[in-house]
Amino acid sequence: MARFIITESVPLKGKVRVSGAKNSVLPIIAASLLADGQSVIEEIPYLNDVRIMCELVESLGACIELCEGNTKLKITSGSISDTTAPYELVNKLRASFLVMGPLLAKTGKARISLPGGCAIGTRPVDLHLKGFMAMGANITQGHGYIEAASRGRLKGGKIYLDFPSVGATENIMMAAAIADGNTIIENAAIEPEIVDLATYLTTMGAAIKGAGTDTIKISGVSCLTAASHAIIPDRIEAGTFMAAAAITGGDVIVENVVPDHMKPISAKLREAGVEISEELTSIRIRGGELKAIDIKTHPYPGFPTDMQSQMTSLMSMAHGTSMIIETIFENRFMHVSELKRMGANIKIEGRSAIIEGSNKLTGAQVKATDLRAGASLIIAGLAAEGVTEITDIEHIDRGYMNIDTKLSSIGAKIIRIAD
Ligand code: EPZ
């Protein structure tokens, strides 16, 4: 079992570059199925999740070529040879469900293994299906699969999302791009990754207005053509490095960021006493005396749930009592029991974590239960006295490319012990 060994680190210092956004490249790879021809996607984070999504679109008929040190993908798509996303792939990557919209729109049918829940929650897909039904698809479920079919082209429709779901907004937008007529998505998600997907679709010839607002209007076109696109930087990877710099009292410049995307994270770190200065594509973090703060996760532009566990670690080292409320997922505090093994003083009450900060964590053997929980343990390990061993690090590798080498380059004492 691969693991990380982390020793209490000196204040991190230097420059670290953020990769392309995992939560942008995954829907964009799915969207490439909509076009004929070869799309060239740059700034790829070469992650386990990206490899699985590539394997899935290849199984559906696309041809994938990785080049330039695995940072560029050439995806040649045309006729779809299969319309089933099998259990063994969907089970490894829930985001596989994002091929449903493109398959349904392009071929009139899609058969996707029902994505199970995951460590952080049940992760339903009802809003995705509500959107497809509003566009004329017939949905059936059975034997662990969801099947969607439409007689002829999908028809544009009007959808009000009960919750501004990122995945549902993406899936419906992709399906609507080549539907017959106009689609309106209301109460849409407005995350930067939605805008990135809309930019790629528009470059392919889609007619989309309002991406980045809560009302997106899509006028279906008859076909899309392949296009080139560069993935936006990963705001959660950037935030993770910012928290690592802050907990060690370091002085780090995080490069390849869009400061605007970082606003909710930067605002909370400033509130916690961290000094932050922004340049056009970089952010400098200087750690100081950490103050306890309260955080409530919200859809963008609120504080991102994907940074909640990292901030829980940081607040474990702050002076005072912090309250962190997780409003998006029902079970996203699994890092807390591991942090308590390191001496953190945290009490869970329903969706709230009450953190009595102290200036002392101690190294221990802990395990990564999910992607961001694993990141929070790395952050805690950097500040904990002694040595921390993190197992199950495949969870971390799903969303962070070379996190150990990147952190080592700014002074972190972290080594990877392979299987
Ligand atoms: C995306 O997941 C991200 N994943 C998640 O990142 C992120 O935490 C989440 O958005 C919220 O920002 C990718 O983009 C691949 P949602 P997604 O649909 O699309 C409920 C990470 O760590 N919901 O916005 O699945 C759902 O139960 C991962 O990088 C429904 O009820 O998130 C949840 O409570 C974790 N019905 C809430 O909405 C639906 O049909 C948010 O889900 C869909 C969602």
Residues whose N, C-alpha, C, O or C-beta is under 5 A from the ligand:
A	BS01	EPZ	N23 L26 A95 R123 P124 V125 D126 L127 H128 F163 P164 S165 V166 G167 A168 T305 D306 I328 F329 L371 R372
